[in-house]
C-alpha cells in the first residue's frame, strides 16, 4: 500500500473540507492538528481551493492534505502544485485515474457500483472512495460488493458521523472514513475553531475507544483458590491466570502486588500510531497477532503510574 494511503488508514478519519474564505484556511488547519487529525481532503470546487491548500500546508507542514472533487488532469496538476499529496474524485474518470497513476500520485476515485469497481481494478487500483456512502446502501452495500472484489478496499464518504463511524471502521475492507461533521460549513463560517478542535478530539476518541479493560494482580496459590470460588459467569481460565470480571489473578506472581493494567481498543495499530505521537513507545517483542495478522496484544515500554500496562484488542 502507498505510504500516504497507509498513513490515511492509520489516521482512520479524513475530514472533508470546503473552504470559501482563504483567511480561514490556516486556522482550520491548526484546529484539526490540535484535535489530533493532521489530515484533510480539501474540495476543489471553490475559487480559493488551491490557495487554501497552500495556506494550510504553510500553517501546518506536517498535514497530509489531499484535493477532493478533482475532475480532470488539469485540476490534478493544480492540486499537486499547491502541495496536495493525494487526489480524490467523486466518480471514476479513467483519463484522470491513469494520469495520476502515470505520475505516481495516489488517487481514490468515487465508486458506487460493480461496474465502477471492475474498472478501478482493471486500472490497477486497490483502494477506492465509496461515495455517497449512506445514500448508496452504506456498510451492507460495501460488504456485499466486497465479496466478489475481495482485494479492493474502501474509503466511504457521505453520511458518516460519530454514530456510525466505528461500525464502518470495524470492517477490515475499510481503510478510513471521510466526513464533514467536525468541519461543517456553519462551524467554519462562524470561526468556531475551538469547537472544531473539540469535535475532532472526540472523533478520535470514538474511533480508538480506549477503555480500562482489567487489572492484573499477584495472586499466588491462595489467590488461585479464591478466584475459583468467586461466583461470576464472566470467568476465563488462562495458562497462568484466571480472569474474573475485571480482575486477572496472576498465579505466577506473589500475592499483594499489582502486576499490570490493561486497556482495550478497537484497533491496536491505530492506537499505537496515535499514542506514539504522544510520546509513548511499545515493546514489539510482546506483540501477539490474530488470524487476520492484526495486533491483538502489546505492552507499553513505559510504566503507567508505576505499573506495567498493555493494550488488548476489544472483543
C-alpha atoms as a printed R data frame, in Angstrom:
    type eleno elety resid chain resno       x       y       z
1   ATOM     1    CA   UNK     A     1   0.000   0.000   0.000
2   ATOM     2    CA   UNK     A     2   1.223   3.501  -0.853
3   ATOM     3    CA   UNK     A     3   2.702   5.302   2.198
4   ATOM     4    CA   UNK     A     4   0.230   8.201   2.030
5   ATOM     5    CA   UNK     A     5  -2.715   5.800   1.797
6   ATOM     6    CA   UNK     A     6  -1.241   3.753   4.645
7   ATOM     7    CA   UNK     A     7  -0.982   6.867   6.833
8   ATOM     8    CA   UNK     A     8  -4.580   7.752   5.974
9   ATOM     9    CA   UNK     A     9  -5.536   4.242   7.058
10  ATOM    10    CA   UNK     A    10  -3.817   4.743  10.417
11  ATOM    11    CA   UNK     A    11  -5.484   8.120  10.979
12  ATOM    12    CA   UNK     A    12  -8.794   6.398  10.209
13  ATOM    13    CA   UNK     A    13 -10.739   9.624   9.634
14  ATOM    14    CA   UNK     A    14 -10.338  12.142   6.808
15  ATOM    15    CA   UNK     A    15 -12.086  15.490   7.421
16  ATOM    16    CA   UNK     A    16 -13.642  16.697   4.158
17  ATOM    17    CA   UNK     A    17 -13.447  20.485   3.954
18  ATOM    18    CA   UNK     A    18 -14.991  23.152   1.748
19  ATOM    19    CA   UNK     A    19 -13.151  26.460   2.196
20  ATOM    20    CA   UNK     A    20 -14.958  29.518   0.856
21  ATOM    21    CA   UNK     A    21 -12.755  32.142   2.536
22  ATOM    22    CA   UNK     A    22  -8.981  31.890   2.138
23  ATOM    23    CA   UNK     A    23  -8.338  33.551   5.507
24  ATOM    24    CA   UNK     A    24  -9.992  30.593   7.252
25  ATOM    25    CA   UNK     A    25  -7.514  28.035   5.890
26  ATOM    26    CA   UNK     A    26  -4.629  28.331   8.409
27  ATOM    27    CA   UNK     A    27  -6.989  28.480  11.398
28  ATOM    28    CA   UNK     A    28  -8.789  25.388  10.184
29  ATOM    29    CA   UNK     A    29  -5.523  23.519   9.668
30  ATOM    30    CA   UNK     A    30  -4.389  24.337  13.204
31  ATOM    31    CA   UNK     A    31  -7.767  23.352  14.666
32  ATOM    32    CA   UNK     A    32  -7.597  19.917  13.048
33  ATOM    33    CA   UNK     A    33  -3.978  19.357  14.067
34  ATOM    34    CA   UNK     A    34  -4.725  20.352  17.655
35  ATOM    35    CA   UNK     A    35  -7.626  17.905  17.556
36  ATOM    36    CA   UNK     A    36  -5.280  15.082  16.578
37  ATOM    37    CA   UNK     A    37  -6.116  14.774  12.880
38  ATOM    38    CA   UNK     A    38  -3.419  16.397  10.711
39  ATOM    39    CA   UNK     A    39  -5.099  15.108   7.559
40  ATOM    40    CA   UNK     A    40  -7.771  16.584   5.296
41  ATOM    41    CA   UNK     A    41  -9.446  16.412   1.921
42  ATOM    42    CA   UNK     A    42  -9.969  19.948   0.613
43  ATOM    43    CA   UNK     A    43 -12.678  20.059  -2.026
44  ATOM    44    CA   UNK     A    44 -11.505  21.645  -5.254
45  ATOM    45    CA   UNK     A    45 -14.863  23.224  -6.042
46  ATOM    46    CA   UNK     A    46 -14.300  26.666  -4.531
47  ATOM    47    CA   UNK     A    47 -12.474  29.605  -6.084
48  ATOM    48    CA   UNK     A    48  -9.776  29.644  -3.402
49  ATOM    49    CA   UNK     A    49  -9.222  25.883  -3.045
50  ATOM    50    CA   UNK     A    50  -5.680  25.898  -4.438
51  ATOM    51    CA   UNK     A    51  -4.588  28.864  -2.327
52  ATOM    52    CA   UNK     A    52  -6.287  27.318   0.720
53  ATOM    53    CA   UNK     A    53  -4.191  24.164   0.392
54  ATOM    54    CA   UNK     A    54  -1.041  26.282   0.122
55  ATOM    55    CA   UNK     A    55  -2.049  28.240   3.243
56  ATOM    56    CA   UNK     A    56  -2.861  25.079   5.214
57  ATOM    57    CA   UNK     A    57   0.477  23.456   4.345
58  ATOM    58    CA   UNK     A    58   2.298  26.641   5.316
59  ATOM    59    CA   UNK     A    59   0.495  26.811   8.670
60  ATOM    60    CA   UNK     A    60   0.884  23.079   9.400
61  ATOM    61    CA   UNK     A    61   3.601  21.481   7.237
62  ATOM    62    CA   UNK     A    62   3.017  18.097   8.888
63  ATOM    63    CA   UNK     A    63  -0.506  17.855   7.478
64  ATOM    64    CA   UNK     A    64  -1.385  15.287   4.850
65  ATOM    65    CA   UNK     A    65  -3.655  17.237   2.520
66  ATOM    66    CA   UNK     A    66  -5.496  15.859  -0.464
67  ATOM    67    CA   UNK     A    67  -7.604  17.587  -3.083
68  ATOM    68    CA   UNK     A    68 -11.194  16.400  -3.458
69  ATOM    69    CA   UNK     A    69 -13.774  16.806  -6.213
70  ATOM    70    CA   UNK     A    70 -10.977  16.684  -8.794
71  ATOM    71    CA   UNK     A    71 -12.483  16.176 -12.246
72  ATOM    72    CA   UNK     A    72  -9.621  16.257 -14.767
73  ATOM    73    CA   UNK     A    73  -5.813  16.155 -15.195
74  ATOM    74    CA   UNK     A    74  -5.555  19.952 -15.228
75  ATOM    75    CA   UNK     A    75  -7.028  20.080 -11.737
76  ATOM    76    CA   UNK     A    76  -4.660  17.300 -10.669
77  ATOM    77    CA   UNK     A    77  -1.715  19.455 -11.740
78  ATOM    78    CA   UNK     A    78  -3.091  22.484  -9.924
79  ATOM    79    CA   UNK     A    79  -3.684  20.480  -6.737
80  ATOM    80    CA   UNK     A    80  -0.215  18.932  -6.755
81  ATOM    81    CA   UNK     A    81   1.374  22.341  -7.346
82  ATOM    82    CA   UNK     A    82  -0.423  23.551  -4.211
83  ATOM    83    CA   UNK     A    83   1.026  20.728  -2.128
84  ATOM    84    CA   UNK     A    84  -1.674  18.060  -2.298
85  ATOM    85    CA   UNK     A    85  -0.372  14.567  -1.584
86  ATOM    86    CA   UNK     A    86  -3.374  12.603  -2.796
87  ATOM    87    CA   UNK     A    87  -6.330  13.094  -5.122
88  ATOM    88    CA   UNK     A    88  -9.984  12.235  -4.545
89  ATOM    89    CA   UNK     A    89 -12.638  12.346  -7.261
90  ATOM    90    CA   UNK     A    90 -16.427  11.976  -6.978
91  ATOM    91    CA   UNK     A    91 -16.535   9.435  -9.796
92  ATOM    92    CA   UNK     A    92 -14.222   7.223 -11.805
93  ATOM    93    CA   UNK     A    93 -12.808   9.065 -14.815
94  ATOM    94    CA   UNK     A    94 -10.334   6.650 -16.467
95  ATOM    95    CA   UNK     A    95  -8.355   9.508 -18.008
96  ATOM    96    CA   UNK     A    96  -7.846  11.244 -14.660
97  ATOM    97    CA   UNK     A    97  -7.048   7.988 -12.852
98  ATOM    98    CA   UNK     A    98  -4.491   6.927 -15.460
99  ATOM    99    CA   UNK     A    99  -2.895  10.379 -15.394
100 ATOM   100    CA   UNK     A   100  -2.392  10.091 -11.630
101 ATOM   101    CA   UNK     A   101  -1.089   6.539 -11.854
102 ATOM   102    CA   UNK     A   102   1.422   7.519 -14.534
103 ATOM   103    CA   UNK     A   103   2.761  10.199 -12.182
104 ATOM   104    CA   UNK     A   104   2.659   8.011  -9.027
105 ATOM   105    CA   UNK     A   105   0.029  10.247  -7.442
106 ATOM   106    CA   UNK     A   106  -2.300   8.393  -5.040
107 ATOM   107    CA   UNK     A   107  -5.892   8.693  -6.233
108 ATOM   108    CA   UNK     A   108  -9.142   7.489  -4.713
109 ATOM   109    CA   UNK     A   109 -11.893   7.732  -7.328
110 ATOM   110    CA   UNK     A   110 -15.529   7.547  -6.308
111 ATOM   111    CA   UNK     A   111 -17.079   4.151  -6.976
112 ATOM   112    CA   UNK     A   112 -20.611   3.105  -6.070
113 ATOM   113    CA   UNK     A   113 -21.412   0.056  -8.197
114 ATOM   114    CA   UNK     A   114 -19.790  -3.141  -9.503
115 ATOM   115    CA   UNK     A   115 -19.028  -1.630 -12.920
116 ATOM   116    CA   UNK     A   116 -17.029   1.193 -11.317
117 ATOM   117    CA   UNK     A   117 -15.152  -1.265  -9.138
118 ATOM   118    CA   UNK     A   118 -14.264  -3.572 -12.006
119 ATOM   119    CA   UNK     A   119 -12.960  -0.593 -13.946
120 ATOM   120    CA   UNK     A   120 -10.910   0.513 -10.910
121 ATOM   121    CA   UNK     A   121  -9.382  -2.947 -10.610
122 ATOM   122    CA   UNK     A   122  -8.651  -3.014 -14.349
123 ATOM   123    CA   UNK     A   123  -6.780   0.293 -13.964
124 ATOM   124    CA   UNK     A   124  -4.668  -1.198 -11.182
125 ATOM   125    CA   UNK     A   125  -6.267   0.408  -8.118
126 ATOM   126    CA   UNK     A   126  -6.698  -1.388  -4.815
127 ATOM   127    CA   UNK     A   127  -8.387   1.415  -2.819
128 ATOM   128    CA   UNK     A   128 -11.387   3.487  -3.905
129 ATOM   129    CA   UNK     A   129 -13.765   6.027  -2.407
130 ATOM   130    CA   UNK     A   130 -17.299   4.718  -1.817
131 ATOM   131    CA   UNK     A   131 -19.476   7.768  -2.391
132 ATOM   132    CA   UNK     A   132 -22.038   8.769  -1.331
133 ATOM   133    CA   UNK     A   133 -21.819   6.030   1.266
134 ATOM   134    CA   UNK     A   134 -25.106   6.101   3.160
135 ATOM   135    CA   UNK     A   135 -27.174   7.015   0.095
136 ATOM   136    CA   UNK     A   136 -25.748   4.005  -1.756
137 ATOM   137    CA   UNK     A   137 -26.584   1.433   0.878
138 ATOM   138    CA   UNK     A   138 -23.919   2.125   3.484
139 ATOM   139    CA   UNK     A   139 -21.932  -0.632   5.130
140 ATOM   140    CA   UNK     A   140 -24.200  -3.501   3.971
141 ATOM   141    CA   UNK     A   141 -23.604  -2.457   0.356
142 ATOM   142    CA   UNK     A   142 -19.832  -2.311   0.876
143 ATOM   143    CA   UNK     A   143 -19.849  -5.759   2.475
144 ATOM   144    CA   UNK     A   144 -21.931  -7.180  -0.359
145 ATOM   145    CA   UNK     A   145 -19.618  -5.797  -3.040
146 ATOM   146    CA   UNK     A   146 -16.502  -6.832  -1.124
147 ATOM   147    CA   UNK     A   147 -17.359 -10.481  -1.629
148 ATOM   148    CA   UNK     A   148 -16.619 -10.620  -5.383
149 ATOM   149    CA   UNK     A   149 -13.963  -7.875  -5.195
150 ATOM   150    CA   UNK     A   150 -12.088  -9.259  -2.202
151 ATOM   151    CA   UNK     A   151  -8.819  -7.386  -2.858
152 ATOM   152    CA   UNK     A   152 -10.451  -3.963  -3.091
153 ATOM   153    CA   UNK     A   153 -10.563  -1.621  -0.091
154 ATOM   154    CA   UNK     A   154 -12.712   1.428   0.513
155 ATOM   155    CA   UNK     A   155 -12.818   4.927   1.978
156 ATOM   156    CA   UNK     A   156 -16.547   5.593   2.420
157 ATOM   157    CA   UNK     A   157 -17.659   9.223   2.499
158 ATOM   158    CA   UNK     A   158 -21.117  10.722   2.823
159 ATOM   159    CA   UNK     A   159 -23.462  10.372   5.775
160 ATOM   160    CA   UNK     A   160 -20.787   9.201   8.203
161 ATOM   161    CA   UNK     A   161 -20.512  10.643  11.711
162 ATOM   162    CA   UNK     A   162 -19.722   9.533  15.265
163 ATOM   163    CA   UNK     A   163 -22.914   7.460  15.435
164 ATOM   164    CA   UNK     A   164 -21.818   5.032  12.698
165 ATOM   165    CA   UNK     A   165 -18.060   5.649  12.417
166 ATOM   166    CA   UNK     A   166 -16.902   2.657  14.457
167 ATOM   167    CA   UNK     A   167 -19.333   0.334  12.691
168 ATOM   168    CA   UNK     A   168 -17.755   1.227   9.345
169 ATOM   169    CA   UNK     A   169 -14.167   1.034  10.606
170 ATOM   170    CA   UNK     A   170 -14.763  -2.388  12.173
171 ATOM   171    CA   UNK     A   171 -14.977  -3.861   8.663
172 ATOM   172    CA   UNK     A   172 -11.468  -4.778   7.566
173 ATOM   173    CA   UNK     A   173 -12.034  -3.714   3.939
174 ATOM   174    CA   UNK     A   174 -12.440  -0.082   5.021
175 ATOM   175    CA   UNK     A   175  -9.182   1.861   5.395
176 ATOM   176    CA   UNK     A   176 -10.688   5.121   6.678
177 ATOM   177    CA   UNK     A   177 -13.865   7.191   6.635
178 ATOM   178    CA   UNK     A   178 -14.295  10.639   5.151
179 ATOM   179    CA   UNK     A   179 -16.594  13.067   6.897
180 ATOM   180    CA   UNK     A   180 -17.686  16.662   7.293
181 ATOM   181    CA   UNK     A   181 -19.281  16.535  10.746
182 ATOM   182    CA   UNK     A   182 -16.258  18.031  12.544
183 ATOM   183    CA   UNK     A   183 -15.746  20.721   9.882
184 ATOM   184    CA   UNK     A   184 -19.282  21.751   8.950
185 ATOM   185    CA   UNK     A   185 -19.896  24.880   6.877
186 ATOM   186    CA   UNK     A   186 -21.549  26.530   9.881
187 ATOM   187    CA   UNK     A   187 -18.605  25.954  12.210
188 ATOM   188    CA   UNK     A   188 -16.168  27.310   9.633
189 ATOM   189    CA   UNK     A   189 -18.270  30.374   8.765
190 ATOM   190    CA   UNK     A   190 -18.687  31.203  12.460
191 ATOM   191    CA   UNK     A   191 -14.949  30.698  13.087
192 ATOM   192    CA   UNK     A   192 -15.569  28.191  15.874
193 ATOM   193    CA   UNK     A   193 -12.040  26.796  15.766
194 ATOM   194    CA   UNK     A   194 -12.074  25.596  19.392
195 ATOM   195    CA   UNK     A   195 -15.293  23.705  18.744
196 ATOM   196    CA   UNK     A   196 -13.809  22.097  15.628
197 ATOM   197    CA   UNK     A   197 -10.822  21.003  17.722
198 ATOM   198    CA   UNK     A   198 -13.110  19.583  20.418
199 ATOM   199    CA   UNK     A   199 -15.278  17.674  17.918
200 ATOM   200    CA   UNK     A   200 -12.154  16.354  16.205
201 ATOM   201    CA   UNK     A   201 -10.721  15.126  19.518
202 ATOM   202    CA   UNK     A   202 -13.999  13.381  20.272
203 ATOM   203    CA   UNK     A   203 -13.986  11.750  16.834
204 ATOM   204    CA   UNK     A   204 -10.522  10.319  17.520
205 ATOM   205    CA   UNK     A   205 -11.603   9.124  20.979
206 ATOM   206    CA   UNK     A   206 -14.683   7.472  19.496
207 ATOM   207    CA   UNK     A   207 -12.634   5.752  16.809
208 ATOM   208    CA   UNK     A   208  -9.950   4.397  19.157
209 ATOM   209    CA   UNK     A   209 -12.388   3.743  22.026
210 ATOM   210    CA   UNK     A   210  -9.558   3.207  24.526
211 ATOM   211    CA   UNK     A   211 -11.057   1.936  27.784
212 ATOM   212    CA   UNK     A   212  -9.996   0.309  31.028
213 ATOM   213    CA   UNK     A   213 -10.279  -3.452  30.483
214 ATOM   214    CA   UNK     A   214  -8.875  -5.149  33.563
215 ATOM   215    CA   UNK     A   215  -6.208  -5.119  36.251
216 ATOM   216    CA   UNK     A   216  -3.797  -7.984  36.837
217 ATOM   217    CA   UNK     A   217  -2.912  -8.701  40.459
218 ATOM   218    CA   UNK     A   218  -0.469 -11.096  42.055
219 ATOM   219    CA   UNK     A   219  -2.476 -13.990  43.447
220 ATOM   220    CA   UNK     A   220  -0.138 -16.853  44.324
221 ATOM   221    CA   UNK     A   221  -1.636 -20.199  45.324
222 ATOM   222    CA   UNK     A   222  -4.152 -18.727  47.785
223 ATOM   223    CA   UNK     A   223  -5.369 -16.278  45.184
224 ATOM   224    CA   UNK     A   224  -5.937 -19.126  42.752
225 ATOM   225    CA   UNK     A   225  -8.137 -20.848  45.313
226 ATOM   226    CA   UNK     A   226 -10.087 -17.648  45.933
227 ATOM   227    CA   UNK     A   227 -10.551 -16.974  42.221
228 ATOM   228    CA   UNK     A   228 -12.011 -20.444  41.784
229 ATOM   229    CA   UNK     A   229 -14.660 -19.707  44.421
230 ATOM   230    CA   UNK     A   230 -15.829 -16.320  43.096
231 ATOM   231    CA   UNK     A   231 -19.383 -16.628  41.825
232 ATOM   232    CA   UNK     A   232 -19.287 -14.906  38.446
233 ATOM   233    CA   UNK     A   233 -20.354 -16.055  34.974
234 ATOM   234    CA   UNK     A   234 -17.588 -13.914  33.471
235 ATOM   235    CA   UNK     A   235 -14.610 -16.175  34.079
236 ATOM   236    CA   UNK     A   236 -11.862 -17.323  31.764
237 ATOM   237    CA   UNK     A   237  -9.136 -19.779  32.662
238 ATOM   238    CA   UNK     A   238  -5.731 -18.968  31.176
239 ATOM   239    CA   UNK     A   239  -2.463 -20.879  31.487
240 ATOM   240    CA   UNK     A   240  -1.005 -18.658  34.223
241 ATOM   241    CA   UNK     A   241  -4.061 -16.754  35.402
242 ATOM   242    CA   UNK     A   242  -7.807 -16.606  35.749
243 ATOM   243    CA   UNK     A   243  -9.949 -13.709  34.544
244 ATOM   244    CA   UNK     A   244 -12.872 -12.880  36.817
245 ATOM   245    CA   UNK     A   245 -14.831  -9.854  35.654
246 ATOM   246    CA   UNK     A   246 -12.242  -7.024  35.512
247 ATOM   247    CA   UNK     A   247  -9.582  -8.763  37.617
248 ATOM   248    CA   UNK     A   248  -6.907 -11.109  36.297
249 ATOM   249    CA   UNK     A   249  -5.490 -13.260  39.097
250 ATOM   250    CA   UNK     A   250  -1.836 -13.942  38.217
251 ATOM   251    CA   UNK     A   251  -0.836 -17.293  39.702
252 ATOM   252    CA   UNK     A   252   2.875 -16.897  38.959
253 ATOM   253    CA   UNK     A   253   3.134 -13.542  40.760
254 ATOM   254    CA   UNK     A   254   3.445 -13.072  44.549
255 ATOM   255    CA   UNK     A   255   0.218 -12.044  46.210
256 ATOM   256    CA   UNK     A   256  -0.217  -8.447  47.235
257 ATOM   257    CA   UNK     A   257   1.412  -6.952  44.140
258 ATOM   258    CA   UNK     A   258  -0.135  -5.072  41.218
259 ATOM   259    CA   UNK     A   259   1.041  -6.878  38.102
260 ATOM   260    CA   UNK     A   260  -0.375  -4.850  35.215
261 ATOM   261    CA   UNK     A   261  -3.131  -2.670  33.803
262 ATOM   262    CA   UNK     A   262  -4.880  -3.486  30.537
263 ATOM   263    CA   UNK     A   263  -6.543  -1.003  28.188
264 ATOM   264    CA   UNK     A   264  -8.735  -2.189  25.324
265 ATOM   265    CA   UNK     A   265  -9.119  -0.503  21.951
266 ATOM   266    CA   UNK     A   266 -10.904  -1.133  18.670
267 ATOM   267    CA   UNK     A   267  -7.623  -1.028  16.711
268 ATOM   268    CA   UNK     A   268  -4.226  -1.560  18.285
269 ATOM   269    CA   UNK     A   269  -2.423  -0.433  15.124
270 ATOM   270    CA   UNK     A   270  -4.257   2.893  15.190
271 ATOM   271    CA   UNK     A   271  -3.842   3.220  18.965
272 ATOM   272    CA   UNK     A   272  -0.077   2.711  18.624
273 ATOM   273    CA   UNK     A   273   0.034   5.276  15.803
274 ATOM   274    CA   UNK     A   274  -1.744   7.936  17.891
275 ATOM   275    CA   UNK     A   275  -0.078   7.104  21.221
276 ATOM   276    CA   UNK     A   276   3.416   7.221  19.710
277 ATOM   277    CA   UNK     A   277   2.649  10.789  18.652
278 ATOM   278    CA   UNK     A   278   2.012  11.470  22.362
279 ATOM   279    CA   UNK     A   279   5.457  10.126  23.264
280 ATOM   280    CA   UNK     A   280   4.615   6.548  24.251
281 ATOM   281    CA   UNK     A   281   6.582   3.596  22.887
282 ATOM   282    CA   UNK     A   282   5.779  -0.092  22.604
283 ATOM   283    CA   UNK     A   283   7.652  -3.370  23.005
284 ATOM   284    CA   UNK     A   284   7.051  -5.077  19.662
285 ATOM   285    CA   UNK     A   285   8.554  -8.290  21.031
286 ATOM   286    CA   UNK     A   286   5.452  -8.656  23.207
287 ATOM   287    CA   UNK     A   287   3.040  -8.207  20.292
288 ATOM   288    CA   UNK     A   288   0.644 -11.036  19.547
289 ATOM   289    CA   UNK     A   289  -1.270 -11.267  16.268
290 ATOM   290    CA   UNK     A   290  -4.651 -12.724  15.358
291 ATOM   291    CA   UNK     A   291  -5.643 -14.760  12.307
292 ATOM   292    CA   UNK     A   292  -6.003 -11.548  10.261
293 ATOM   293    CA   UNK     A   293  -2.412 -10.558  11.126
294 ATOM   294    CA   UNK     A   294  -3.686  -7.684  13.290
295 ATOM   295    CA   UNK     A   295  -2.073  -6.980  16.650
296 ATOM   296    CA   UNK     A   296  -4.332  -8.167  19.479
297 ATOM   297    CA   UNK     A   297  -1.953  -7.616  22.440
298 ATOM   298    CA   UNK     A   298   1.126  -5.480  23.139
299 ATOM   299    CA   UNK     A   299   2.908  -3.959  26.150
300 ATOM   300    CA   UNK     A   300   3.937  -0.332  26.548
301 ATOM   301    CA   UNK     A   301   7.645   0.202  27.187
302 ATOM   302    CA   UNK     A   302   6.757   2.825  29.784
303 ATOM   303    CA   UNK     A   303   5.262   2.181  33.195
304 ATOM   304    CA   UNK     A   304   1.863   3.813  33.691
305 ATOM   305    CA   UNK     A   305   1.549   5.150  37.260
306 ATOM   306    CA   UNK     A   306   4.429   2.859  38.168
307 ATOM   307    CA   UNK     A   307   2.750  -0.220  36.704
308 ATOM   308    CA   UNK     A   308   3.195  -2.288  33.558
309 ATOM   309    CA   UNK     A   309   0.445  -1.690  31.018
310 ATOM   310    CA   UNK     A   310  -0.650  -3.425  27.844
311 ATOM   311    CA   UNK     A   311  -3.227  -2.925  25.130
312 ATOM   312    CA   UNK     A   312  -5.653  -5.619  24.078
313 ATOM   313    CA   UNK     A   313  -7.984  -5.735  21.100
314 ATOM   314    CA   UNK     A   314 -11.612  -5.202  22.057
315 ATOM   315    CA   UNK     A   315 -13.699  -8.341  21.830
